[in-house]
Amino acid sequence: MSFEWAPGEQPPILEPHSEAKLRVLRAYLHAYCDTLNLRFQRDEFRLDLVDGFCGGGTYREIDGSIVSGSPLIMLEEMQAADQRLNQNRRKALSVDYQCYFVDKERPHIEHLRDVLSERGYGSEDDRILVREGRFEAECGAIIESILRRQPRAGRAIFLLDQTGYSQVDLDLIRGIFRQLPAAEVILTYAADALINFLAGRPEVLVRLEGLGLDRAQALDLIEHKQRGQHALIQRTLKDLILSATGATYYTPFFIRPVVSRRALWFVHLSKHPTARDVMLQLHWELSNTFEHYGNGGLGMLGWDAMKDLDALDLFNFTAEDEEAVRLDLMESLPRELDAAVSKEPVPVGAVYRQVANQTAATRSQLDKVILQLFREREYDIRDKNNRRRTRRILRLQPTDHILLPDNLTLPFRAK
């Protein structure tokens, strides 16, 4: 659903699905700042935050209390990071941030300006840029501003919380990654609404082509819908988002609003495996915030085209799910490793990159499975200097190499 704000009026009621997204946004900003500042050597930390569909800045709970929307959460988390990261430091860390808040609705922007003023963010605060307009029209100037501030790092987080599936051109995200490789994008995508829209009418085909589908792909999606193959449509859309945006790593999860019951996707896109791992860790920590279909092992984020979507098990990031992930990976990961190490040893970091988009397992959880297979003598592990690692090791390094044991050849491996 879409929310409406107007100056001088109460903000809209916060729906549970939006509350879930805001919880993840706040937690991710916290974890992002901490992850990039683990070492004390850095003297300056620069970050640009972009909210492309910012709304009016606040929401109202059922009891009437006012809570922060995404613009305020961005500001609050950067101020909190400044205080937190400067604790126990001899030399102060300069936390240099810039926020860009964009919305095409003038009443939303006017409400946001009032909220910012009430919270003490004056119009002279040059860390905050509020713009009335469509995100796609403002995106180019925002990227140029980020590049001027950060010509080398270009570190930025884009929150694109659109209300449907067509307000953000996926090629626009490709442009963000092309100019800002260190950027990350958090995108809301109304997958069910798009599926309901599928039909063979000419105007529908034109609309689908505008989303990055060629005519043949659009016709295939329409045929899948006519056959009731929703799971196959989901897989196609997932692959489309990845290829059209140019992202290397993605984490798509479901949100089911209570009112419409139409699934939204909350998709984290990046070009760096660490960014994806941080987002996955949050989903485990905030269990039941979102849900997914599948068992969490390899192939979890692919869709089983032979099953109806409603027949697949829900995955809620619980302790039981974590054990299920471990058991699934103990069976499925060796097949990936066998293929990878059959010719030569493979770095652990390469394994992370290879399977990252296929599983709900974090890097730490993958480590535990690899180490268990190592202790069971399914594989050997050597360090970057080709020294055999002891089977008592507790932690892997990305530069460690996985290889088949000397006494085991691939054709005779038990399956």
C-alpha positions as a printed Julia matrix, in Angstrom:
415×3 Matrix{Float64}:
  0.0     0.0     0.0
  1.08    3.61   -0.44
  1.23    6.1     2.43
  0.17    9.73    2.36
  1.63   12.66    4.29
  0.53   16.29    4.39
  1.95   19.3     6.27
  0.18   20.0     9.55
 -1.55   16.6     9.6
 -0.88   13.4    11.51
  1.4    10.91    9.71
 -0.07    7.63    8.43
 -0.39    4.51   10.56
  2.69    2.3    10.36
  1.81   -1.09    8.85
  3.63   -4.25   10.06
  5.38   -4.84    6.72
  6.81   -1.31    6.76
  7.85   -1.71   10.39
  9.79   -4.84    9.37
 11.62   -2.97    6.62
 12.48   -0.1     8.96
 13.85   -2.51   11.58
 16.15   -4.06    9.0
 17.24   -0.67    7.66
 18.17    0.57   11.14
 20.0    -2.63   12.04
 21.82   -2.72    8.71
 23.08    0.86    8.98
 24.35    0.05   12.49
 26.14   -3.09   11.31
 27.46   -1.41    8.15
 29.15    1.38   10.08
 30.64   -1.04   12.59
 31.89   -3.47    9.93
 33.73   -0.78    7.99
 35.34    0.63   11.13
 36.6    -2.47   12.89
 40.14   -1.11   12.88
 41.2     2.09   14.59
 43.61    3.18   11.83
 40.92    5.06    9.9
 40.73    8.8    10.64
 37.73    9.56    8.43
 34.64    7.6     7.48
 32.58    8.95    4.59
 29.17    7.64    3.61
 26.35    8.94    1.43
 22.79    7.78    2.12
 20.08    8.1    -0.51
 16.37    7.63    0.19
 14.73    7.71   -3.23
 11.11    7.42   -1.99
 11.5     9.07    1.39
  7.9     9.92    2.28
  7.12   12.34    5.08
  9.67   11.17    7.65
  7.44    9.78   10.42
  4.66    7.26   11.05
  2.02    6.88   13.74
  1.52    3.8    15.88
 -1.95    2.58   16.78
 -1.57    4.12   20.23
 -0.84    7.51   18.66
  2.9     7.59   19.31
  5.1     8.95   16.53
  7.95    6.81   15.2
 10.79    7.55   12.82
 10.55    6.81    9.12
 13.52    6.01    6.89
 14.93    9.59    6.63
 15.07   10.02   10.4
 16.46    6.51   10.86
 19.33    7.36    8.52
 20.13   10.52   10.45
 19.74    8.9    13.86
 21.98    5.96   12.97
 24.74    8.18   11.59
 24.69   10.32   14.74
 24.71    7.19   16.9
 27.6     5.77   14.85
 29.59    8.98   15.39
 29.27    8.57   19.17
 29.76    4.79   19.21
 32.76    4.65   16.88
 34.57    7.4    18.78
 34.47    5.58   22.08
 37.88    4.42   23.3
 39.71    6.21   20.49
 42.74    8.4    21.14
 42.26   10.26   17.89
 38.71   11.18   16.92
 37.13    9.52   13.88
 35.5    12.01   11.54
 32.11   10.57   10.51
 31.32   12.54    7.36
 27.88   11.72    5.97
 25.52   13.22    3.42
 21.83   12.34    3.16
 19.67   12.8     0.06
 15.92   12.6     0.58
 13.81   12.48   -2.58
 10.06   12.24   -3.1
  7.9    13.26   -6.02
  4.95   14.32   -3.85
  5.12   17.91   -2.61
  2.95   17.27    0.51
  5.37   14.5     1.52
  8.35   16.8     1.16
  6.63   19.6     3.07
  5.77   17.21    5.9
  9.37   15.96    5.94
 10.76   19.49    6.1
  8.5    20.22    9.09
  9.64   17.02   10.8
 13.31   17.81   10.22
 12.85   21.3    11.63
 11.04   19.96   14.69
 13.87   17.47   15.31
 16.51   20.21   15.18
 17.79   19.72   11.65
 17.92   23.27   10.37
 17.71   24.33    6.75
 21.36   25.35    6.94
 22.49   21.78    7.65
 24.46   21.01    4.5
 24.54   17.28    5.36
 20.86   17.02    4.39
 19.57   17.59    0.86
 15.79   17.37    0.42
 14.55   17.27   -3.15
 11.06   17.22   -4.6
 11.04   15.17   -7.79
 11.19   11.7    -9.25
 14.14    9.63   -8.19
 15.07    8.75  -11.75
 15.31   12.47  -12.56
 17.43   13.23   -9.5
 19.66   10.14   -9.55
 22.29   11.49  -11.95
 22.9    14.66   -9.96
 23.06   12.64   -6.72
 25.69   10.29   -8.16
 27.73   13.28   -9.33
 27.52   14.77   -5.84
 28.69   11.49   -4.29
 31.61   11.28   -6.7
 32.66   14.83   -5.84
 32.6    13.98   -2.13
 34.17   10.54   -2.56
 36.12   10.39   -5.84
 37.87    7.17   -4.8
 35.59    5.2    -2.47
 32.13    6.22   -3.68
 30.63    4.52   -0.63
 26.83    4.86   -0.62
 23.61    3.09    0.34
 20.52    3.64   -1.82
 17.13    2.82   -0.27
 14.58    2.51   -3.09
 11.36    1.67   -1.28
  9.03    1.91   -4.26
  5.33    1.06   -3.91
  5.17   -1.16   -7.01
  7.59   -2.67   -9.48
  7.95   -0.06  -12.22
  8.96    3.15  -10.44
 12.62    2.12  -10.46
 14.09    1.27  -13.85
 16.44   -1.64  -13.21
 18.89   -0.17  -15.71
 19.09    2.86  -13.42
 20.49    0.6   -10.69
 22.99   -0.78  -13.21
 24.14    2.81  -13.73
 24.56    3.26   -9.99
 26.82    0.21   -9.75
 28.74    1.19  -12.87
 29.63    4.61  -11.47
 29.71    3.63   -7.79
 31.01    0.04   -7.5
 31.11    0.29   -3.69
 27.44    1.29   -3.49
 24.66   -0.93   -2.18
 20.99   -0.83   -3.12
 18.03   -1.94   -1.03
 15.03   -2.3    -3.35
 11.37   -3.05   -2.68
  9.85   -4.99   -5.57
  6.14   -5.87   -5.78
  6.58   -9.3    -7.34
  2.99  -10.48   -6.85
  1.59   -7.28   -8.35
  3.68   -7.85  -11.47
  2.53  -11.47  -11.71
 -1.09  -10.35  -11.46
 -0.41   -7.82  -14.22
  0.83  -10.43  -16.69
 -1.34  -10.77  -19.77
 -0.89  -11.01  -23.53
 -2.29   -7.59  -24.4
  0.04   -5.34  -26.47
  0.17   -2.63  -23.8
  1.25   -5.21  -21.23
  4.04   -6.47  -23.47
  5.32   -2.92  -23.91
  5.27   -2.41  -20.13
  7.16   -5.65  -19.53
  9.78   -4.76  -22.12
 10.25   -1.5   -20.25
 11.18   -3.52  -17.17
 14.1    -5.12  -19.0
 12.35   -8.17  -20.46
 12.64   -8.77  -24.17
  9.5    -9.81  -26.01
 10.32  -13.53  -25.88
 10.91  -13.38  -22.1
  7.67  -11.46  -21.59
  5.7   -14.02  -23.58
  7.33  -16.84  -21.6
  6.25  -15.21  -18.33
  2.7   -14.84  -19.59
  2.66  -18.52  -20.6
  3.99  -19.54  -17.18
  1.18  -17.59  -15.54
 -1.47  -19.2   -17.73
 -0.11  -22.59  -16.66
 -0.1   -21.6   -13.0
  3.71  -21.83  -12.75
  4.18  -19.03  -10.24
  7.39  -20.5    -8.85
  9.0   -20.4   -12.29
  7.92  -16.77  -12.69
  9.54  -15.95   -9.35
 12.81  -17.54  -10.47
 12.74  -15.65  -13.77
 12.14  -12.34  -12.01
 14.93  -13.03   -9.55
 17.35  -13.71  -12.39
 16.09  -10.64  -14.24
 16.8    -8.34  -11.28
 20.32   -9.72  -10.93
 21.22   -9.49  -14.62
 19.48   -6.17  -15.3
 21.03   -4.35  -12.35
 24.56   -5.68  -12.81
 24.73   -6.64   -9.13
 27.01   -9.53   -8.21
 25.34  -10.45   -4.92
 21.7   -10.28   -3.99
 19.5   -11.22   -1.06
 15.78  -11.31   -1.92
 13.26  -11.91    0.86
  9.5   -11.86    1.1
  7.26   -9.5     2.98
  3.57  -10.32    3.05
  1.45   -7.25    3.93
 -1.56   -8.08    6.08
 -3.97   -6.0     4.0
 -3.18   -7.02    0.42
 -1.48  -10.39    1.07
  0.51   -9.73   -2.11
  4.17  -10.55   -1.61
  6.76   -7.81   -1.78
 10.43   -8.47   -2.2
 12.96   -6.64   -0.06
 16.09   -7.08   -2.15
 19.63   -6.18   -1.09
 21.98   -5.74   -4.06
 25.74   -5.21   -4.02
 28.98   -6.1    -5.73
 30.71   -7.28   -2.55
 30.24  -10.59   -0.68
 30.85   -8.98    2.72
 27.86   -6.68    2.2
 25.61   -9.63    1.48
 26.96  -11.52    4.48
 26.19   -8.6     6.8
 22.61   -8.46    5.52
 22.18  -12.22    5.97
 23.49  -12.05    9.52
 20.8    -9.47   10.3
 18.06  -11.73    8.99
 19.27  -14.47   11.32
 19.43  -12.04   14.25
 16.01  -10.56   13.45
 14.41  -13.96   12.91
 10.81  -13.94   11.64
 11.17  -10.37   10.35
 10.99  -11.75    6.81
 10.31  -15.15    5.36
 11.48  -17.16    2.4
 10.53  -20.37    0.67
 12.87  -23.33    0.61
 15.19  -25.19    2.97
 17.96  -22.6     3.19
 20.63  -24.78    1.64
 22.09  -24.56   -1.84
 19.37  -23.66   -4.28
 17.26  -21.93   -1.65
 17.19  -18.69   -3.57
 16.43  -20.5    -6.8
 12.88  -21.61   -7.25
 11.63  -25.15   -7.69
  9.65  -24.95  -10.91
  8.11  -28.35  -10.25
  6.37  -27.18   -7.1
  3.64  -24.68   -6.52
  4.85  -21.71   -4.48
  2.27  -22.32   -1.75
  3.48  -25.91   -1.33
  7.02  -24.91   -0.41
  8.06  -24.67    3.22
  8.51  -21.29    4.84
 11.97  -20.38    6.03
 11.99  -18.03    9.03
 15.64  -17.92   10.2
 14.97  -19.77   13.45
 17.3   -22.09   15.35
 15.5   -25.03   13.76
 16.08  -23.51   10.33
 19.77  -23.07   11.11
 20.12  -26.76   11.88
 18.2   -27.6     8.7
 20.61  -25.41    6.72
 23.59  -27.24    8.22
 22.16  -30.66    7.38
 21.25  -29.6     3.86
 24.71  -28.15    3.22
 26.41  -31.28    4.55
 24.69  -33.1     1.7
 24.68  -30.5    -1.08
 27.94  -28.57   -0.55
 30.23  -31.56   -1.32
 28.77  -31.74   -4.83
 29.77  -28.12   -5.4
 33.2   -28.67   -3.84
 33.89  -31.85   -5.8
 33.29  -30.04   -9.06
 35.38  -27.08   -7.94
 38.44  -28.96   -6.6
 38.55  -31.84   -9.08
 41.38  -30.19  -11.08
 43.16  -27.99   -8.57
 42.79  -26.61   -5.02
 40.26  -23.8    -4.66
 40.5   -20.84   -2.27
 37.88  -20.7     0.47
 37.06  -17.16   -0.64
 36.2   -18.44   -4.13
 33.81  -20.98   -2.6
 32.07  -18.17   -0.7
 31.62  -16.24   -3.93
 30.42  -19.28   -5.86
 27.62  -20.3    -3.51
 26.72  -16.95   -1.92
 23.6   -16.33   -4.0
 22.34  -19.89   -3.55
 21.96  -20.16    0.2
 20.7   -18.48    3.34
 23.87  -19.56    5.15
 26.2   -16.82    6.33
 29.93  -17.07    5.79
 30.35  -18.26    9.38
 27.76  -21.0     8.87
 29.46  -22.11    5.65
 32.77  -22.2     7.5
 31.34  -24.57   10.09
 30.14  -26.98    7.41
 33.45  -26.89    5.52
 35.36  -27.48    8.76
 33.12  -30.42    9.65
 33.74  -31.96    6.22
 37.46  -31.33    6.78
 37.45  -33.05   10.17
 35.58  -35.98    8.65
 38.46  -36.19    6.13
 36.28  -35.47    3.12
 38.74  -32.73    2.13
 42.14  -31.34    3.04
 42.81  -27.67    3.71
 46.11  -25.88    3.18
 47.03  -22.31    4.02
 48.21  -19.72    1.48
 51.76  -21.05    1.84
 50.61  -24.6     1.01
 51.05  -25.85    4.57
 48.53  -28.47    5.67
 46.2   -27.08    8.31
 45.51  -29.06   11.47
 42.08  -30.59   11.84
 41.72  -28.78   15.16
 41.47  -25.36   13.48
 38.45  -23.32   14.52
 38.4   -20.7    11.79
 39.07  -20.58    8.06
 40.8   -17.82    6.15
 39.62  -16.77    2.66
 43.14  -17.52    1.44
 43.02  -21.14    2.67
 42.69  -23.7    -0.13
 40.37  -26.72   -0.23
 41.55  -29.89   -2.0
 40.76  -33.57   -2.16
 42.62  -35.78    0.34
 45.68  -37.56   -0.99
 44.1   -40.96   -0.46
 40.79  -40.17   -2.17
 40.21  -39.76   -5.88
 37.06  -38.19   -7.25
 35.65  -41.07   -9.37
 35.38  -43.33   -6.28
 33.82  -40.83   -3.91
 30.71  -42.04   -2.1
 27.57  -40.04   -2.85
